[in-house]
Amino acid sequence: MSVNLDHDGNIRSATEEDFDRVLEIDRDSFSAPWIHNFFQSALKDIFLVLEIEKKIAGYLIACVCHDIEKAVIIRVAVHPDHRGKGFAKKLLRRCLDILVERKVRLVELDVELVQRAAIKLYESFGFKIANIIVFPSNTPGDEETFYIMRLELPEMEEKAVS
Ligand SMILES: CC(C)(COP(=O)(O)OP(=O)(O)OC[C@H]1O[C@@H](n2cnc3c(N)ncnc32)[C@H](O)[C@@H]1OP(=O)(O)O)[C@@H](O)C(=O)NCCC(=O)NCCS
């Protein structure tokens, strides 16, 4: 289910019309960029875009597994021209607010060790390293190391009914 945040100003749910710009940011952000179909399937998840002057500057995708009250942050990226301005923080803050509203208790993600900015970002929200995975390579020094990071979310306070 997509989230309607259009009233919010500059963070809203993605639509298919956003894909050209999202694909461009993705290509500029990852060594293994996603193809169109991956973003298409993400429309059923939490897929937020952040706009600056009506142009998308970044996006975040998260998926909720309701049965186990768990969510996974799948992808976050900000266009290189817009990095360091707090936009990823804003996207993540909004995503976590949505997850608390949906009664999710645990958020998980994996991040490659070389993605230092992303690791700092997640740590600043309280994510902790839960596991380390090393993918071996035939070329020494080419191993890929990933952190599995986790954050426990607080329960949303019930609103008092007067
Ligand atoms: C990771 C990424 C999304 C951060 O986006 P951003 O909008 O520049 O991040 P913000 O400005 O919101 O910064 C949030 C925090 O991240 C950390 N951070 C951001 N850029 C950093 C950098 N270059 N070096 C170290 N820490 C950095 C800091 O802790 C920062 O908080 P602070 O400014 O209060 O210290 C962006 O660098 C990016 O798109 N990278 C490529 C894709 C990627 O690695 N995605 C994450 C894995 S899925």
The ligand as a MOL file (V3000), in Angstrom:
LIG
                    3D

  0  0  0     0  0            999 V3000
M  V30 BEGIN CTAB
M  V30 COUNTS 48 50 0 0 0
M  V30 BEGIN ATOM
M  V30 1 C 24.0380 8.0420 2.4070 0
M  V30 2 C 23.2950 9.2140 1.7900 0
M  V30 3 C 21.8650 8.7670 1.4680 0
M  V30 4 C 23.2600 10.3770 2.8030 0
M  V30 5 O 22.4760 11.4230 2.2470 0
M  V30 6 P 22.6060 12.9480 2.7310 0
M  V30 7 O 21.3600 13.6460 2.3750 0
M  V30 8 O 23.8760 13.5150 2.2260 0
M  V30 9 O 22.7120 12.7540 4.3110 0
M  V30 10 P 22.3510 13.8780 5.3830 0
M  V30 11 O 22.8130 15.2110 4.8930 0
M  V30 12 O 20.9280 13.7310 5.7620 0
M  V30 13 O 23.2810 13.4420 6.5680 0
M  V30 14 C 22.7960 12.6130 7.5880 0
M  V30 15 C 23.9420 12.0380 8.3990 0
M  V30 16 O 24.6590 11.1000 7.5900 0
M  V30 17 C 26.0520 11.1960 7.9010 0
M  V30 18 N 26.7430 11.6550 6.6950 0
M  V30 19 C 26.2060 12.1840 5.5730 0
M  V30 20 N 27.1700 12.4120 4.6610 0
M  V30 21 C 28.3350 12.0040 5.2300 0
M  V30 22 C 29.6850 11.9560 4.7790 0
M  V30 23 N 30.0350 12.3660 3.5610 0
M  V30 24 N 30.6100 11.4500 5.6260 0
M  V30 25 C 30.2790 11.0110 6.8620 0
M  V30 26 N 29.0060 11.0270 7.3350 0
M  V30 27 C 28.0640 11.5290 6.5330 0
M  V30 28 C 26.1760 12.1820 9.0430 0
M  V30 29 O 26.0540 11.4670 10.2560 0
M  V30 30 C 24.9640 13.0560 8.8420 0
M  V30 31 O 24.5100 13.6600 10.0220 0
M  V30 32 P 25.1910 15.0340 10.5480 0
M  V30 33 O 25.2090 15.9510 9.3730 0
M  V30 34 O 24.2460 15.4750 11.6250 0
M  V30 35 O 26.5380 14.6500 11.0170 0
M  V30 36 C 24.0080 9.7320 0.4890 0
M  V30 37 O 25.3690 9.9530 0.7940 0
M  V30 38 C 23.9070 8.7860 -0.6750 0
M  V30 39 O 22.9530 8.8460 -1.4550 0
M  V30 40 N 24.8920 7.8770 -0.8300 0
M  V30 41 C 24.9170 6.8970 -1.9300 0
M  V30 42 C 23.8760 5.8220 -1.7530 0
M  V30 43 C 24.0070 5.0800 -0.4300 0
M  V30 44 O 25.0990 4.7810 0.0340 0
M  V30 45 N 22.8280 4.7720 0.1550 0
M  V30 46 C 22.7610 4.0840 1.4330 0
M  V30 47 C 22.8180 2.6230 1.3420 0
M  V30 48 S 21.2730 1.9450 0.7900 0
M  V30 END ATOM
M  V30 BEGIN BOND
M  V30 1 1 1 2
M  V30 2 1 2 3
M  V30 3 1 2 4
M  V30 4 1 2 36
M  V30 5 1 4 5
M  V30 6 1 5 6
M  V30 7 2 6 7
M  V30 8 1 6 8
M  V30 9 1 6 9
M  V30 10 1 9 10
M  V30 11 2 10 11
M  V30 12 1 10 12
M  V30 13 1 10 13
M  V30 14 1 13 14
M  V30 15 1 14 15
M  V30 16 1 15 16
M  V30 17 1 15 30
M  V30 18 1 16 17
M  V30 19 1 17 18
M  V30 20 1 17 28
M  V30 21 1 18 19
M  V30 22 1 18 27
M  V30 23 2 19 20
M  V30 24 1 20 21
M  V30 25 1 21 22
M  V30 26 2 21 27
M  V30 27 1 22 23
M  V30 28 2 22 24
M  V30 29 1 24 25
M  V30 30 2 25 26
M  V30 31 1 26 27
M  V30 32 1 28 29
M  V30 33 1 28 30
M  V30 34 1 30 31
M  V30 35 1 31 32
M  V30 36 2 32 33
M  V30 37 1 32 34
M  V30 38 1 32 35
M  V30 39 1 36 37
M  V30 40 1 36 38
M  V30 41 2 38 39
M  V30 42 1 38 40
M  V30 43 1 40 41
M  V30 44 1 41 42
M  V30 45 1 42 43
M  V30 46 2 43 44
M  V30 47 1 43 45
M  V30 48 1 45 46
M  V30 49 1 46 47
M  V30 50 1 47 48
M  V30 END BOND
M  V30 END CTAB
M  END
